[in-house]
Amino acid sequence: MSKNSKKSVENYEPDIWRPLADFLADMIAKYAEEIDFDSLPDPNEYLLKKSIKEAYQYYSDDRNKRIKDFISLEYG
């Protein structure tokens, strides 16, 4: 096989998702001013808050379990 030869893949199946993608692209383009993408919240900030909340929930659950175990040992 020579260096210049390339493998090509031909897809004969119709792309069933193309009409949906085109429709969504058209709707986003049509309503872009009304959506006002600049005023949407930052996804990184949302994900950071979500991860902090999950970590605090894990910490609280663990702490509450230890308190419950301590109380049941002391008064049980």
Gaussian input, Z-matrix of N, CA and C with variables (Angstrom, degrees):
# hf/3-21g

backbone

0 1
 N
 C     1     B1
 C     2     B2     1     A1
 N     3     B3     2     A2     1     D1
 C     4     B4     3     A3     2     D2
 C     5     B5     4     A4     3     D3
 N     6     B6     5     A5     4     D4
 C     7     B7     6     A6     5     D5
 C     8     B8     7     A7     6     D6
 N     9     B9     8     A8     7     D7
 C    10    B10     9     A9     8     D8
 C    11    B11    10    A10     9     D9
 N    12    B12    11    A11    10    D10
 C    13    B13    12    A12    11    D11
 C    14    B14    13    A13    12    D12
 N    15    B15    14    A14    13    D13
 C    16    B16    15    A15    14    D14
 C    17    B17    16    A16    15    D15
 N    18    B18    17    A17    16    D16
 C    19    B19    18    A18    17    D17
 C    20    B20    19    A19    18    D18
 N    21    B21    20    A20    19    D19
 C    22    B22    21    A21    20    D20
 C    23    B23    22    A22    21    D21
 N    24    B24    23    A23    22    D22
 C    25    B25    24    A24    23    D23
 C    26    B26    25    A25    24    D24
 N    27    B27    26    A26    25    D25
 C    28    B28    27    A27    26    D26
 C    29    B29    28    A28    27    D27
 N    30    B30    29    A29    28    D28
 C    31    B31    30    A30    29    D29
 C    32    B32    31    A31    30    D30
 N    33    B33    32    A32    31    D31
 C    34    B34    33    A33    32    D32
 C    35    B35    34    A34    33    D33
 N    36    B36    35    A35    34    D34
 C    37    B37    36    A36    35    D35
 C    38    B38    37    A37    36    D36
 N    39    B39    38    A38    37    D37
 C    40    B40    39    A39    38    D38
 C    41    B41    40    A40    39    D39
 N    42    B42    41    A41    40    D40
 C    43    B43    42    A42    41    D41
 C    44    B44    43    A43    42    D42
 N    45    B45    44    A44    43    D43
 C    46    B46    45    A45    44    D44
 C    47    B47    46    A46    45    D45
 N    48    B48    47    A47    46    D46
 C    49    B49    48    A48    47    D47
 C    50    B50    49    A49    48    D48
 N    51    B51    50    A50    49    D49
 C    52    B52    51    A51    50    D50
 C    53    B53    52    A52    51    D51
 N    54    B54    53    A53    52    D52
 C    55    B55    54    A54    53    D53
 C    56    B56    55    A55    54    D54
 N    57    B57    56    A56    55    D55
 C    58    B58    57    A57    56    D56
 C    59    B59    58    A58    57    D57
 N    60    B60    59    A59    58    D58
 C    61    B61    60    A60    59    D59
 C    62    B62    61    A61    60    D60
 N    63    B63    62    A62    61    D61
 C    64    B64    63    A63    62    D62
 C    65    B65    64    A64    63    D63
 N    66    B66    65    A65    64    D64
 C    67    B67    66    A66    65    D65
 C    68    B68    67    A67    66    D66
 N    69    B69    68    A68    67    D67
 C    70    B70    69    A69    68    D68
 C    71    B71    70    A70    69    D69
 N    72    B72    71    A71    70    D70
 C    73    B73    72    A72    71    D71
 C    74    B74    73    A73    72    D72
 N    75    B75    74    A74    73    D73
 C    76    B76    75    A75    74    D74
 C    77    B77    76    A76    75    D75
 N    78    B78    77    A77    76    D76
 C    79    B79    78    A78    77    D77
 C    80    B80    79    A79    78    D78
 N    81    B81    80    A80    79    D79
 C    82    B82    81    A81    80    D80
 C    83    B83    82    A82    81    D81
 N    84    B84    83    A83    82    D82
 C    85    B85    84    A84    83    D83
 C    86    B86    85    A85    84    D84
 N    87    B87    86    A86    85    D85
 C    88    B88    87    A87    86    D86
 C    89    B89    88    A88    87    D87
 N    90    B90    89    A89    88    D88
 C    91    B91    90    A90    89    D89
 C    92    B92    91    A91    90    D90
 N    93    B93    92    A92    91    D91
 C    94    B94    93    A93    92    D92
 C    95    B95    94    A94    93    D93
 N    96    B96    95    A95    94    D94
 C    97    B97    96    A96    95    D95
 C    98    B98    97    A97    96    D96
 N    99    B99    98    A98    97    D97
 C   100   B100    99    A99    98    D98
 C   101   B101   100   A100    99    D99
 N   102   B102   101   A101   100   D100
 C   103   B103   102   A102   101   D101
 C   104   B104   103   A103   102   D102
 N   105   B105   104   A104   103   D103
 C   106   B106   105   A105   104   D104
 C   107   B107   106   A106   105   D105
 N   108   B108   107   A107   106   D106
 C   109   B109   108   A108   107   D107
 C   110   B110   109   A109   108   D108
 N   111   B111   110   A110   109   D109
 C   112   B112   111   A111   110   D110
 C   113   B113   112   A112   111   D111
 N   114   B114   113   A113   112   D112
 C   115   B115   114   A114   113   D113
 C   116   B116   115   A115   114   D114
 N   117   B117   116   A116   115   D115
 C   118   B118   117   A117   116   D116
 C   119   B119   118   A118   117   D117
 N   120   B120   119   A119   118   D118
 C   121   B121   120   A120   119   D119
 C   122   B122   121   A121   120   D120
 N   123   B123   122   A122   121   D121
 C   124   B124   123   A123   122   D122
 C   125   B125   124   A124   123   D123
 N   126   B126   125   A125   124   D124
 C   127   B127   126   A126   125   D125
 C   128   B128   127   A127   126   D126
 N   129   B129   128   A128   127   D127
 C   130   B130   129   A129   128   D128
 C   131   B131   130   A130   129   D129
 N   132   B132   131   A131   130   D130
 C   133   B133   132   A132   131   D131
 C   134   B134   133   A133   132   D132
 N   135   B135   134   A134   133   D133
 C   136   B136   135   A135   134   D134
 C   137   B137   136   A136   135   D135
 N   138   B138   137   A137   136   D136
 C   139   B139   138   A138   137   D137
 C   140   B140   139   A139   138   D138
 N   141   B141   140   A140   139   D139
 C   142   B142   141   A141   140   D140
 C   143   B143   142   A142   141   D141
 N   144   B144   143   A143   142   D142
 C   145   B145   144   A144   143   D143
 C   146   B146   145   A145   144   D144
 N   147   B147   146   A146   145   D145
 C   148   B148   147   A147   146   D146
 C   149   B149   148   A148   147   D147
 N   150   B150   149   A149   148   D148
 C   151   B151   150   A150   149   D149
 C   152   B152   151   A151   150   D150
 N   153   B153   152   A152   151   D151
 C   154   B154   153   A153   152   D152
 C   155   B155   154   A154   153   D153
 N   156   B156   155   A155   154   D154
 C   157   B157   156   A156   155   D155
 C   158   B158   157   A157   156   D156
 N   159   B159   158   A158   157   D157
 C   160   B160   159   A159   158   D158
 C   161   B161   160   A160   159   D159
 N   162   B162   161   A161   160   D160
 C   163   B163   162   A162   161   D161
 C   164   B164   163   A163   162   D162
 N   165   B165   164   A164   163   D163
 C   166   B166   165   A165   164   D164
 C   167   B167   166   A166   165   D165
 N   168   B168   167   A167   166   D166
 C   169   B169   168   A168   167   D167
 C   170   B170   169   A169   168   D168
 N   171   B171   170   A170   169   D169
 C   172   B172   171   A171   170   D170
 C   173   B173   172   A172   171   D171
 N   174   B174   173   A173   172   D172
 C   175   B175   174   A174   173   D173
 C   176   B176   175   A175   174   D174
 N   177   B177   176   A176   175   D175
 C   178   B178   177   A177   176   D176
 C   179   B179   178   A178   177   D177
 N   180   B180   179   A179   178   D178
 C   181   B181   180   A180   179   D179
 C   182   B182   181   A181   180   D180
 N   183   B183   182   A182   181   D181
 C   184   B184   183   A183   182   D182
 C   185   B185   184   A184   183   D183
 N   186   B186   185   A185   184   D184
 C   187   B187   186   A186   185   D185
 C   188   B188   187   A187   186   D186
 N   189   B189   188   A188   187   D187
 C   190   B190   189   A189   188   D188
 C   191   B191   190   A190   189   D189
 N   192   B192   191   A191   190   D190
 C   193   B193   192   A192   191   D191
 C   194   B194   193   A193   192   D192
 N   195   B195   194   A194   193   D193
 C   196   B196   195   A195   194   D194
 C   197   B197   196   A196   195   D195
 N   198   B198   197   A197   196   D196
 C   199   B199   198   A198   197   D197
 C   200   B200   199   A199   198   D198
 N   201   B201   200   A200   199   D199
 C   202   B202   201   A201   200   D200
 C   203   B203   202   A202   201   D201
 N   204   B204   203   A203   202   D202
 C   205   B205   204   A204   203   D203
 C   206   B206   205   A205   204   D204
 N   207   B207   206   A206   205   D205
 C   208   B208   207   A207   206   D206
 C   209   B209   208   A208   207   D207
 N   210   B210   209   A209   208   D208
 C   211   B211   210   A210   209   D209
 C   212   B212   211   A211   210   D210
 N   213   B213   212   A212   211   D211
 C   214   B214   213   A213   212   D212
 C   215   B215   214   A214   213   D213
 N   216   B216   215   A215   214   D214
 C   217   B217   216   A216   215   D215
 C   218   B218   217   A217   216   D216
 N   219   B219   218   A218   217   D217
 C   220   B220   219   A219   218   D218
 C   221   B221   220   A220   219   D219
 N   222   B222   221   A221   220   D220
 C   223   B223   222   A222   221   D221
 C   224   B224   223   A223   222   D222
 N   225   B225   224   A224   223   D223
 C   226   B226   225   A225   224   D224
 C   227   B227   226   A226   225   D225

   B1=1.4507
   B2=1.5232
   B3=1.2819
   B4=1.4631
   B5=1.5192
   B6=1.3204
   B7=1.4603
   B8=1.5259
   B9=1.3086
   B10=1.4578
   B11=1.5193
   B12=1.3230
   B13=1.4603
   B14=1.5297
   B15=1.2867
   B16=1.4607
   B17=1.5132
   B18=1.3063
   B19=1.4501
   B20=1.5204
   B21=1.2887
   B22=1.4611
   B23=1.5201
   B24=1.2869
   B25=1.4466
   B26=1.5167
   B27=1.3072
   B28=1.4567
   B29=1.5150
   B30=1.3045
   B31=1.4473
   B32=1.5183
   B33=1.3349
   B34=1.4578
   B35=1.5179
   B36=1.3343
   B37=1.4565
   B38=1.5258
   B39=1.3000
   B40=1.4758
   B41=1.5305
   B42=1.3014
   B43=1.4624
   B44=1.5277
   B45=1.3388
   B46=1.4639
   B47=1.5276
   B48=1.3290
   B49=1.4617
   B50=1.5332
   B51=1.3161
   B52=1.4610
   B53=1.5311
   B54=1.3414
   B55=1.4792
   B56=1.5320
   B57=1.3147
   B58=1.4637
   B59=1.5236
   B60=1.3257
   B61=1.4575
   B62=1.5311
   B63=1.3218
   B64=1.4650
   B65=1.5275
   B66=1.3302
   B67=1.4626
   B68=1.5312
   B69=1.3328
   B70=1.4668
   B71=1.5246
   B72=1.3258
   B73=1.4699
   B74=1.5210
   B75=1.3305
   B76=1.4655
   B77=1.5249
   B78=1.3353
   B79=1.4715
   B80=1.5259
   B81=1.3096
   B82=1.4725
   B83=1.5200
   B84=1.3330
   B85=1.4657
   B86=1.5259
   B87=1.3226
   B88=1.4641
   B89=1.5264
   B90=1.3372
   B91=1.4564
   B92=1.5368
   B93=1.3145
   B94=1.4640
   B95=1.5284
   B96=1.3159
   B97=1.4682
   B98=1.5197
   B99=1.3109
   B100=1.4583
   B101=1.5257
   B102=1.3402
   B103=1.4643
   B104=1.5214
   B105=1.3084
   B106=1.4681
   B107=1.5339
   B108=1.3226
   B109=1.4594
   B110=1.5252
   B111=1.3224
   B112=1.4704
   B113=1.5209
   B114=1.3215
   B115=1.4614
   B116=1.5313
   B117=1.3240
   B118=1.4573
   B119=1.5263
   B120=1.3328
   B121=1.4678
   B122=1.5258
   B123=1.3214
   B124=1.4570
   B125=1.5306
   B126=1.3325
   B127=1.4644
   B128=1.5271
   B129=1.3252
   B130=1.4633
   B131=1.5228
   B132=1.3290
   B133=1.4648
   B134=1.5305
   B135=1.3219
   B136=1.4685
   B137=1.5280
   B138=1.3312
   B139=1.4631
   B140=1.5242
   B141=1.3343
   B142=1.4568
   B143=1.5222
   B144=1.3338
   B145=1.4681
   B146=1.5201
   B147=1.3266
   B148=1.4618
   B149=1.5253
   B150=1.3341
   B151=1.4621
   B152=1.5295
   B153=1.3310
   B154=1.4634
   B155=1.5237
   B156=1.3275
   B157=1.4542
   B158=1.5292
   B159=1.3258
   B160=1.4710
   B161=1.5276
   B162=1.3293
   B163=1.4641
   B164=1.5247
   B165=1.3276
   B166=1.4572
   B167=1.5227
   B168=1.3329
   B169=1.4675
   B170=1.5252
   B171=1.3327
   B172=1.4638
   B173=1.5297
   B174=1.3330
   B175=1.4590
   B176=1.5348
   B177=1.3238
   B178=1.4705
   B179=1.5218
   B180=1.3320
   B181=1.4614
   B182=1.5254
   B183=1.3179
   B184=1.4651
   B185=1.5264
   B186=1.3359
   B187=1.4663
   B188=1.5334
   B189=1.3197
   B190=1.4656
   B191=1.5244
   B192=1.3258
   B193=1.4624
   B194=1.5303
   B195=1.3532
   B196=1.4666
   B197=1.5244
   B198=1.3289
   B199=1.4691
   B200=1.5254
   B201=1.3257
   B202=1.4622
   B203=1.5343
   B204=1.3269
   B205=1.4651
   B206=1.5229
   B207=1.3364
   B208=1.4594
   B209=1.5371
   B210=1.3421
   B211=1.4698
   B212=1.5264
   B213=1.3167
   B214=1.4574
   B215=1.5333
   B216=1.3396
   B217=1.4636
   B218=1.5264
   B219=1.3378
   B220=1.4646
   B221=1.5213
   B222=1.3425
   B223=1.4718
   B224=1.5279
   B225=1.3251
   B226=1.4539
   B227=1.4595
   A1=108.36
   A2=117.30
   A3=121.03
   A4=111.06
   A5=115.41
   A6=120.96
   A7=112.13
   A8=116.88
   A9=120.73
   A10=113.52
   A11=116.90
   A12=118.08
   A13=109.66
   A14=115.92
   A15=122.40
   A16=108.84
   A17=114.59
   A18=119.09
   A19=107.84
   A20=116.06
   A21=118.94
   A22=108.73
   A23=113.92
   A24=120.85
   A25=107.26
   A26=114.70
   A27=118.88
   A28=108.05
   A29=115.05
   A30=121.71
   A31=108.07
   A32=116.21
   A33=120.10
   A34=112.38
   A35=117.52
   A36=119.93
   A37=110.01
   A38=117.06
   A39=118.27
   A40=109.65
   A41=114.76
   A42=120.23
   A43=108.03
   A44=116.65
   A45=119.79
   A46=112.34
   A47=117.94
   A48=121.10
   A49=112.36
   A50=118.31
   A51=121.79
   A52=112.13
   A53=120.01
   A54=118.48
   A55=112.40
   A56=117.55
   A57=119.87
   A58=110.65
   A59=116.79
   A60=120.39
   A61=110.91
   A62=117.04
   A63=120.63
   A64=111.15
   A65=116.86
   A66=120.88
   A67=110.78
   A68=117.16
   A69=120.17
   A70=111.44
   A71=116.63
   A72=119.97
   A73=110.69
   A74=117.24
   A75=120.79
   A76=111.51
   A77=117.79
   A78=121.18
   A79=111.15
   A80=116.92
   A81=120.11
   A82=109.75
   A83=116.70
   A84=119.77
   A85=111.35
   A86=116.83
   A87=120.77
   A88=111.97
   A89=116.96
   A90=120.69
   A91=113.27
   A92=117.78
   A93=121.44
   A94=111.82
   A95=117.54
   A96=119.30
   A97=111.49
   A98=117.16
   A99=120.50
   A100=112.20
   A101=116.85
   A102=120.50
   A103=110.15
   A104=117.43
   A105=123.80
   A106=110.71
   A107=114.03
   A108=121.18
   A109=113.27
   A110=117.16
   A111=120.05
   A112=112.22
   A113=117.79
   A114=119.68
   A115=112.81
   A116=117.99
   A117=120.40
   A118=110.10
   A119=117.71
   A120=119.56
   A121=111.56
   A122=114.89
   A123=122.06
   A124=109.22
   A125=119.22
   A126=120.09
   A127=112.81
   A128=117.80
   A129=119.70
   A130=110.95
   A131=116.50
   A132=120.56
   A133=109.98
   A134=116.65
   A135=120.45
   A136=110.92
   A137=116.68
   A138=120.07
   A139=111.37
   A140=117.62
   A141=120.74
   A142=110.36
   A143=116.99
   A144=120.42
   A145=111.02
   A146=116.85
   A147=121.04
   A148=110.81
   A149=117.53
   A150=120.14
   A151=111.04
   A152=117.61
   A153=120.59
   A154=109.86
   A155=116.91
   A156=120.88
   A157=110.69
   A158=117.46
   A159=121.00
   A160=111.09
   A161=117.09
   A162=120.14
   A163=110.42
   A164=117.52
   A165=120.63
   A166=111.09
   A167=116.62
   A168=120.34
   A169=110.39
   A170=116.50
   A171=120.40
   A172=109.94
   A173=117.13
   A174=121.57
   A175=110.47
   A176=117.33
   A177=121.46
   A178=111.54
   A179=116.21
   A180=119.47
   A181=111.05
   A182=116.07
   A183=120.39
   A184=110.89
   A185=116.54
   A186=120.73
   A187=111.07
   A188=116.60
   A189=120.46
   A190=111.44
   A191=116.93
   A192=120.29
   A193=110.14
   A194=116.58
   A195=119.33
   A196=111.34
   A197=117.62
   A198=120.81
   A199=109.98
   A200=116.69
   A201=121.03
   A202=110.55
   A203=117.18
   A204=120.97
   A205=110.93
   A206=117.12
   A207=121.00
   A208=110.27
   A209=115.58
   A210=119.64
   A211=110.70
   A212=117.71
   A213=119.85
   A214=110.88
   A215=118.24
   A216=120.02
   A217=110.73
   A218=115.51
   A219=119.96
   A220=112.64
   A221=116.52
   A222=119.05
   A223=112.78
   A224=117.97
   A225=120.09
   A226=115.28
   D1=132.93
   D2=-178.09
   D3=-85.01
   D4=165.10
   D5=-179.09
   D6=-67.32
   D7=-26.81
   D8=-175.93
   D9=-84.16
   D10=-14.45
   D11=-178.33
   D12=-75.99
   D13=138.79
   D14=-179.63
   D15=-124.19
   D16=145.42
   D17=174.69
   D18=-83.74
   D19=135.89
   D20=177.69
   D21=-120.60
   D22=142.26
   D23=178.20
   D24=-116.66
   D25=125.34
   D26=179.22
   D27=-111.68
   D28=129.24
   D29=-179.45
   D30=-107.05
   D31=112.55
   D32=-178.67
   D33=-94.17
   D34=-7.67
   D35=179.62
   D36=-77.55
   D37=139.54
   D38=176.75
   D39=-70.00
   D40=144.18
   D41=179.40
   D42=-79.47
   D43=106.90
   D44=-174.89
   D45=-74.04
   D46=-17.63
   D47=-178.61
   D48=-91.87
   D49=-9.03
   D50=-176.64
   D51=-59.82
   D52=-45.45
   D53=179.61
   D54=-61.32
   D55=-38.86
   D56=178.32
   D57=-65.95
   D58=-43.86
   D59=178.83
   D60=-61.59
   D61=-41.91
   D62=178.00
   D63=-64.11
   D64=-42.30
   D65=179.21
   D66=-62.05
   D67=-46.95
   D68=179.66
   D69=-63.11
   D70=-41.47
   D71=178.11
   D72=-62.09
   D73=-41.61
   D74=178.56
   D75=-64.72
   D76=-42.23
   D77=179.97
   D78=-66.44
   D79=-39.91
   D80=178.80
   D81=-65.75
   D82=-43.22
   D83=178.70
   D84=-64.92
   D85=-38.84
   D86=-177.40
   D87=-68.77
   D88=-40.39
   D89=-174.10
   D90=-107.88
   D91=20.12
   D92=-177.04
   D93=-60.35
   D94=-40.36
   D95=-179.73
   D96=-68.62
   D97=-39.52
   D98=-179.81
   D99=-71.32
   D100=-32.59
   D101=179.27
   D102=-70.74
   D103=-34.41
   D104=179.80
   D105=53.66
   D106=71.75
   D107=-176.27
   D108=-58.18
   D109=-27.67
   D110=-178.75
   D111=-67.51
   D112=-24.83
   D113=-178.52
   D114=-90.22
   D115=-4.23
   D116=178.12
   D117=-69.27
   D118=148.71
   D119=-179.10
   D120=-67.24
   D121=154.60
   D122=179.36
   D123=-71.24
   D124=122.85
   D125=-178.46
   D126=-64.78
   D127=-31.30
   D128=178.74
   D129=-65.08
   D130=-39.59
   D131=178.37
   D132=-66.31
   D133=-40.80
   D134=177.95
   D135=-61.74
   D136=-45.89
   D137=-179.08
   D138=-66.22
   D139=-35.60
   D140=177.02
   D141=-64.50
   D142=-46.44
   D143=178.35
   D144=-61.46
   D145=-39.79
   D146=179.65
   D147=-63.90
   D148=-43.62
   D149=-179.46
   D150=-68.15
   D151=-35.99
   D152=176.82
   D153=-65.59
   D154=-42.54
   D155=179.33
   D156=-62.54
   D157=-42.96
   D158=178.73
   D159=-64.32
   D160=-41.37
   D161=179.31
   D162=-65.21
   D163=-41.59
   D164=178.69
   D165=-65.98
   D166=-37.98
   D167=177.39
   D168=-63.00
   D169=-42.68
   D170=177.74
   D171=-62.47
   D172=-44.87
   D173=179.03
   D174=-61.48
   D175=-44.78
   D176=-178.92
   D177=-64.15
   D178=-42.83
   D179=178.45
   D180=-61.68
   D181=-43.95
   D182=179.47
   D183=-64.80
   D184=-44.15
   D185=179.84
   D186=-63.31
   D187=-43.81
   D188=179.28
   D189=-63.88
   D190=-37.02
   D191=178.08
   D192=-65.25
   D193=-42.57
   D194=179.01
   D195=-65.28
   D196=-38.96
   D197=178.02
   D198=-65.11
   D199=-43.58
   D200=179.05
   D201=-61.16
   D202=-44.01
   D203=178.96
   D204=-64.32
   D205=-39.84
   D206=-179.68
   D207=-65.34
   D208=-44.56
   D209=-179.24
   D210=-65.17
   D211=-41.32
   D212=-179.52
   D213=-67.93
   D214=-30.62
   D215=175.96
   D216=-72.23
   D217=-40.54
   D218=-176.00
   D219=-73.23
   D220=-42.05
   D221=-173.41
   D222=-110.79
   D223=-0.75
   D224=-174.79
   D225=-95.75

